[in-house]
């Protein structure tokens, strides 16, 4: 397979980079509070007073070289890539002059996304200590609680060698006789078929029930009280009747098992709080008028 033509590469990178350029410009504005001043010593070009960072150009050259399975790019190709970065900067500046972000949803989303990323990034950069994570784990127990285990009796009636209606009636008979007090094992032995996938014995997570018997049967079992017998529940190979023999309550999963998950949630929550504070500050400092009386806050 031949490598893409250099001009096609550059054009594609220009198009892909247009949104990125807007986003990067937004990040710079957010962090500084105003448009970034030219940093000529760190630039490889300056366009209308705005620098094209040498680092940006180096990343682009590296990416194209890797895609072309080449160690380096010749000077002509590098010049073409730099020309495309200059074109991108010109397009970006023109888009800003035209208030494109006011009318173009893609540009608007790129700026808002960059702003959110900028505000939340600082809050998420500081690594939390172990004590803070453990406290967060306990304080948000509901978030890290795992479902209890369930012990089931299962009877299966296949639809492979009988009509669906006939299979349902057999399953309905099993459920009725068990509810009437007959031993589950005896009724299953007399009327049920060998299951396609035999559920492991003992207490099981509901996810295991889902893997073996399917999501519909798992949902049915999850809703039953201890001792409850389900109605015939259809799954792809036939009908299931399940009885809940025992159930353990939900429990807080040990911190040691969830440390990475707790850390990720902690940082996400801290970023959300930083964003909320930032937006609240913008609201307080801004002038906001809701012109529709029906939508105006009380």
N, C-alpha and C positions, 0 to 999 in steps of 0.2 A: 504494500500500500504506500503510495507516494506521500511525501510530506505536504501539508497545505502550502499554497503560495504565500510568500511573505506578506504581500499586500492584503490578502484575505485575512491573514492572522491579525495584522495591525488594525484592519477595519473592524473585525469582530471584537478585538480588545477595546477599541474606541467605543463601540456601542455598549459593551458590557460595563465599561468604566464610566459612562456618563452618569449613571445613577450613583456609582461609588464616589465619583467626584463631588456630587451634590452632598452626599452623606458626609464625606470627609470635611467639606467646607463647613457644614453645619456643626460638626464636632469641634472644629477650631473656633467657631464663633461662640459656641456654648462655653468652652473652657476659658476663653479670654474675655468674653463679654463684648467683643467688637471684632470686626474683620481682622484677620491675622496680618501683621505687618510683614513686609518682605524680609526674607532671611537669605540674602544673596549668597553669603559664604556657604550655606548648605544646599544651594540650588544648582541645578544643571542648566536651567534656563529661567528667564524672567519674562512674563507675558503681561503687558500692561501694568507693570509694577507688582504682579503677583508671582511668587517663585514656583517653579516646578521642582519639587525636592529630588535631590540626587538619589535618595533612598528609594523613592517611588520608581524612578527609572531603573535602578538596579534590580528591584523585585520583578519588574516587567521583563527585563532582559533575561533574568534567570528562568522565569516561567516559560518564556518562549523557547529558550535553549533546551530546557528539559522536555518540552513537548516535541521538539524537533530531534530529540535524542542527540544533542550536540553539546560539547563542552563549552564552546564559546560561539558567539555570533560575529560575523565580519562587520567591519565598520559601516558598510552600506546599509546592512540590515539594522544596525543600531541607530543610524541616522533616521531611517524610516520610522522606527519605533518612537524616537524622540519627537519627530514631526507629528506623530499621532497624539502624543501626550500634549503637545502644544495646541493641536486642534481641539483636543478635549477641553483644555483650559479656556480656549476662546469660546467654545460652545457653552461651557459652564458660565462664564462671565456674561455672555449674551442672554442665557436663560434667566440669570438673576436680574439683569437689566429689564427684561420683559416681565418680571414677576411671575415666571413660569410656575413657581410653587403655589401660586394662588389659583391657578386654573388647571394644572395638570396633576391628576391624582397620584401618579407614580412618583413625581418629584416631591409632592407633599408628604407622601408616606415615607420616602427616603429620609427627608429632613426630620420628621417626627421620630422615626426609628433611630436615627443617629443621635437625636437629642436624648431620647430615653436611654440609649446605650451609654451615652456620656455621663448622665446623671447617676445611673445605677452602677457604673463601672467602679467608681471610687469607693462606694460603699461595700462592694463585693471584693475589693482587692485585699483588704486587711484580713489576714487569716485568723479565725476565731480560735481561742484556746480550748483545751479539753473540758475545762470546768463550764465554760459557756455553752458548749455543745451538749453536755450532759444535762444541764439545767433546761435547755431548750427541748431536749428529748422528753423530759418529764412534764414540762409545762404544756407541751403539745401532744399529750398522750393519745388523743383521738386520732391525730394525724399518723401516728406510728403504731397504731393498734392493729394486730393481725387477727383474722377470724379464728374462732375456736375450731376444734376438730369435731367431726361427726362420725358416728358409727351407724352403718346402715345394714338392713336386711334387704336383699334385692331379688326379685323374681322377674324373669324375662320371658316374653312370648314372641316368638319369631313370626314374621309375615312372609318368610321365604317360601313356605310350603302350604299356606292357607290364605284365603282372602283376608283383606284388612279388617272387614267387619267381624269375621269369625275370630281373628286374633284378639280384637278388642273385647269381645264377649268373654273369651277365656281369661284375659287380664282382669276384667271387671269381676268375674267370679272369684278369682284369687283375692282381690282386694276385699270383697264382701265377706268371704269366709274368714279371712284374717281379722277383720273388724268384729266379726261375730265371736271371736275367741279361739278359733282353731290355731294350733301351732304353725308358725310361719314355715318352718322347715318341712312339715308334713304336707302342707298345701302346695308348696313349691315343688316338692318331689313328685306329687301326683299330677300337677297340671302344667308346670313351667317347662321351658326348653333350656338347653345349655346356652349360657350367654356367649355372645361373640367375644366380649372382653370381660374377663372375670375381675371384679373389683377386689383389691387386696383386703385382707382381714384387718380388723382393728380400727382405732380412731384415725380419721383421715382429714386433711385439709379439704375444703370444698373445691379447691382448684384441682385436686386429684380426682374427685368425683366427676368434675367437668371433663377432664382428660379422658376418663374411661367411658363415661356414660353420655357425654354430650351436655351442652349448656342448658337445654330445656329440663332434663332430669335433675341437673344440679340446682337450678332455680327452684324446682318443685321441692326438692329435699331441704333446701335452705329455709323454706317457709314453714315446714312442718314442726310441730312441737314434738317433744320426746314421747314416743308411743304412737305418734300419728302415722296413719297409713295413707298413701297417696292414691289418687284416682289413676287409672291407666294413662301413662304419659308416653306420647309417641316420640321415638327417636328413629334414626334412619333404618336400623335393622328390624324394628318391631316395637312392642310396647313394654314399658317397665312399670312395675309396682314396687315402691320402696316404703320401708318402715324405718323410722328413726328409733334406733335402740338406745342411743345415748348421745349427748352433746356436751362439749365443754365450752365455757364462756370465752368470749374474746379476751385477748391478753395483750399487754404492752410488750412488743418485741424487744429483746435485750439490746441495749445500746451498742454492744460490741458487734452485733450482727448487722447493724444499720448505720454504722458510723458515717460512711460515705453519703448515704441518703440523708442523714440528719444534717451533715455539713452543707450539702447542696441546698436543702430546704432552708437552712439558717441563712445562707448567703442570699438566696432568692428573696426571702422575707425582708432581709435588711435592705436589699435593693429596692423592693416595693415601698418600704417605709421612706427611704430617701427620696424616691420619686414623688410620693404623696406630699412630703414636706416641701419639695421644690415647687410642685404645682400649686400648693396652698399659698406659697410665697408669691407666685406669679399672679394668682387671683387677688391677693391682698394689694399688690402693687398696681394691678391693672385697673382699667376702667371698663366695666362690663355692663352692657345694657341689653336686656331681653325685651325685644320689641313686641312680641306676641303676649298680650295680657294673660292668656290662658296658660302659658308656659312659664310665666314669671314666678320666681320662688316666693313663698308667702312672706 
